Amino acid sequence: MIDLPISAWFHAHTHPVVTQFMLVLSYWHSTPGLLLMTAVLGWSLHRAGRSWWLLALVLSVPGVMLLNVGVKNLVQRARPHFDDPVLVLTTYSFPSGHTAGATVFYGFLAAFLLSHPRARPWQGWIVAVAAAMILLVGLSRIYLGVHYFTDVVAALVEGVFWLAVCLSGVRAFQRRRNGPAA
């Protein structure tokens, strides 16, 4: 299995500066951090009159957090264990909630930004920054020794799936309510 060698490699190659960066990144993308970022983005969408986008945001980010807890409790996979851990958590490992939340939040933000015609020259940068943030959050969870590689990959899949369901569901609801020209 690929999980144990990857976890062991990261654990053997920690550095104090990198560890501090990964801790900050990880804490910022915890449930309170993601909900704060979601609230700020939601407030911006509300002020801009983007009610459909606001609905999609409210369904997607908190929704994936609830979905993730359900999957964790269904699978009940133990977290990696080290004699001298960087970080210790007592909840289940699979899938990574931080990574699922980051996938949905940054994926949503990228989709919203890409929906504007003026974003055309920036499309590559928008996608690259969103992908980099998602990958950094996933990497932070493996680096800190609280998730396996497959926990992060599963969270990416879970997040992409949930975001697609939310965006397409809200879009279908919007079309049904406003007609196809909306």
C-alpha positions in Angstrom: 0.0 0.0 0.0 1.2 3.5 -0.8 0.0 5.2 2.3 2.5 4.0 4.8 5.7 4.8 2.8 4.4 8.3 1.9 3.4 9.1 5.5 6.8 7.8 6.8 8.7 9.8 4.3 7.0 13.1 5.2 7.4 12.3 8.9 11.1 11.7 8.5 11.6 15.0 6.5 9.9 17.6 8.6 11.5 21.0 9.1 10.5 23.5 11.8 9.7 26.4 9.3 7.8 24.1 7.0 5.9 22.6 10.0 4.8 26.1 11.2 3.6 27.0 7.7 1.7 23.7 7.4 0.1 24.2 10.8 -1.1 27.8 9.9 -2.4 26.5 6.5 -4.1 23.6 8.2 -5.7 25.7 11.0 -6.9 28.3 8.5 -8.7 25.5 6.5 -10.3 23.9 9.6 -14.0 24.1 10.0 -14.1 27.6 11.7 -11.6 29.0 9.1 -13.5 27.6 6.1 -16.8 28.8 7.5 -15.4 32.3 8.1 -14.1 32.4 4.5 -17.5 31.1 3.3 -19.3 33.7 5.3 -17.2 36.6 3.9 -17.7 35.3 0.3 -21.4 34.8 1.0 -21.7 38.3 2.3 -20.0 39.6 -0.9 -22.4 37.5 -3.1 -25.4 38.8 -1.2 -24.3 42.4 -1.6 -23.7 41.9 -5.3 -27.2 40.4 -5.7 -25.8 37.0 -6.8 -28.5 35.0 -5.0 -28.1 31.8 -7.1 -24.4 31.8 -6.4 -25.1 32.4 -2.8 -27.4 29.4 -2.7 -24.8 27.2 -4.3 -22.2 28.4 -1.8 -24.4 27.7 1.2 -25.2 24.2 -0.1 -21.7 23.3 -1.2 -19.3 24.3 1.6 -21.3 23.4 4.7 -22.8 20.5 2.8 -19.5 18.9 2.1 -18.5 19.3 5.7 -21.6 17.3 6.8 -21.1 14.8 4.0 -17.5 14.3 5.2 -18.5 13.7 8.8 -21.0 11.0 7.5 -18.4 9.3 5.4 -15.8 9.4 8.3 -18.3 7.8 10.6 -19.2 5.2 8.0 -15.6 4.2 7.2 -14.1 4.7 10.7 -10.4 4.6 9.5 -7.8 5.3 12.2 -5.4 8.2 11.7 -1.7 7.6 11.1 0.3 6.9 14.2 3.8 8.0 15.0 5.9 7.7 18.2 6.7 11.4 18.0 3.7 13.0 16.2 3.7 16.5 14.9 -0.1 16.8 15.6 -2.5 14.4 17.2 -6.2 14.2 16.4 -8.7 11.7 17.8 -11.3 11.8 15.0 -11.4 9.4 12.1 -9.1 9.9 9.1 -10.9 9.0 5.9 -11.6 11.2 4.0 -9.7 14.5 4.9 -12.3 17.1 5.9 -9.8 19.9 5.4 -9.1 18.8 1.8 -12.7 18.3 1.0 -13.6 21.7 2.3 -10.7 23.4 0.5 -11.7 21.6 -2.7 -15.2 22.8 -2.6 -14.4 26.4 -1.4 -11.6 27.1 -3.9 -13.4 25.1 -6.6 -16.5 27.2 -6.0 -14.5 30.4 -6.0 -12.8 29.5 -9.3 -16.2 28.6 -10.9 -17.6 31.9 -9.8 -14.7 33.9 -11.1 -14.6 32.0 -14.3 -18.2 32.7 -14.9 -17.4 36.4 -15.6 -16.5 37.3 -19.2 -13.8 39.6 -18.0 -12.0 36.7 -16.4 -11.1 35.2 -19.8 -7.4 36.5 -19.7 -7.0 35.2 -16.2 -8.6 31.7 -16.6 -5.3 29.9 -16.3 -4.2 31.8 -13.3 -7.6 31.3 -11.5 -7.5 27.6 -12.1 -3.8 27.3 -11.1 -4.2 29.3 -7.8 -7.3 27.3 -6.9 -5.6 24.0 -7.6 -2.4 25.1 -5.7 -4.4 26.0 -2.6 -6.3 22.7 -2.7 -3.1 20.7 -3.1 -1.3 22.7 -0.4 -4.1 22.0 2.1 -4.0 18.3 1.2 -0.2 18.2 1.4 -0.4 19.9 4.8 -2.6 17.1 6.2 -0.1 14.4 5.0 2.9 16.4 6.2 1.4 16.9 9.6 0.8 13.2 9.9 -2.9 13.3 10.4 -4.0 11.8 7.1 -2.9 9.2 4.7 -2.4 10.0 1.0 -5.6 8.1 0.1 -7.5 10.1 2.6 -6.6 13.2 0.7 -7.3 11.7 -2.7 -10.7 10.5 -1.5 -11.4 14.0 -0.2 -10.5 15.5 -3.5 -12.9 13.2 -5.3 -15.6 13.8 -2.6 -15.2 17.6 -2.9 -15.3 17.6 -6.7 -18.4 15.4 -6.8 -20.2 17.4 -4.2 -19.4 20.7 -5.8 -20.6 19.4 -9.2 -23.8 18.2 -7.6 -24.4 21.6 -5.9 -23.5 23.8 -8.9 -25.5 21.7 -11.4 -28.4 21.3 -9.0 -28.7 25.1 -8.4 -28.3 25.8 -12.1 -31.1 23.4 -12.9 -33.3 24.9 -10.2 -32.5 28.4 -11.6 -33.4 27.4 -15.1 -36.6 25.7 -14.1 -37.6 28.8 -12.1 -36.4 31.5 -14.5 -36.6 29.8 -17.8 -33.8 28.7 -20.1 -32.6 32.2 -20.9 -31.5 32.9 -17.4 
